[in-house]
Amino acid sequence: MLESTSRYGILRSRLRGFTRTLLDVESIDTRGAGRAWTAVRRVREVLPLLQLSSASVEKVTAKLRRLARRLEDVREPAVALALLDDLLARERRGRQAATRVRETLEEEGKRARANFARKKVAHDVQRIVARLTDELEGLHAEGDSRTQLRDLQWAARARVARRAADLKVAIQAAGSVYLASRLADVRAALRKLYFGAELAAEITPSVTASEVRALVRAQALLGQLLDVQTVIDRVRHVQSTLATPDLKAWRDLDALIIPLETRCRALHARFVRERTALVALCDHLVAGAPAAVTIKRKVG
């Protein structure tokens, strides 16, 4: 196995991505929050498979989860604002009411960025980098035995198979009716499968690059849909906070929601058309599950 697909090589590449996007916390803007979130998630994905000290992994993972939540909080209002601007560039009605929504999103974004810029976040990032650097040096000194590499491949394949089965269940539970909460469950399962498949494709031929690309496309589609739903939810929230009955303001806000809901329906229809292929991919990945072994392994 090449160094790039050894335990040392896999962690080194992900740690580089993490430090490149997160070491200077104050420089992260709303656009970079998405890239930083991905870097955090990639580190989280690999840690349970490296056969490190469980106590060390648990502490770092807890910090990574907290960091990912804060990055998501920074990203979400920025994406919603961009979608709102795109809508207003094409729609005349509702522009005055959109000011209320924009103010809400801007305030939410400011709070999220302020929360993220606190010293505790920078401290957590530095602690994570220090801990993972120590682990990286240990992996480099230790090297990999054939058994360790075989276990790494086995765990990666098993994780992909389990997550593919979970995604299929989520897709079936979502059905053909548009329910945002169930589609959010599908997206969460799809994200987990994508990161697992991306890692598995590096270290085992059981997952191909074309399969990973298919997961990327499906994830992008659901991401667009749920981002639009986020804007709808924000508009509805503003409607509910109107201090006095204001029929014009209510109608203007409805005028914003109508094209957003139309876009949601179109994206959902596309997902329904493409889900058969996604389910087939899940079946294929489940079929590639490794044979059971006597040693219990944590595959996440």
Summary of the structure (lengths in Angstrom):
residues: 300
radius of gyration: 21.8
end to end distance: 23.4
largest distance: 71.2
contacts: 924
relative contact order: 0.13
helix: 84%
strand: 0%
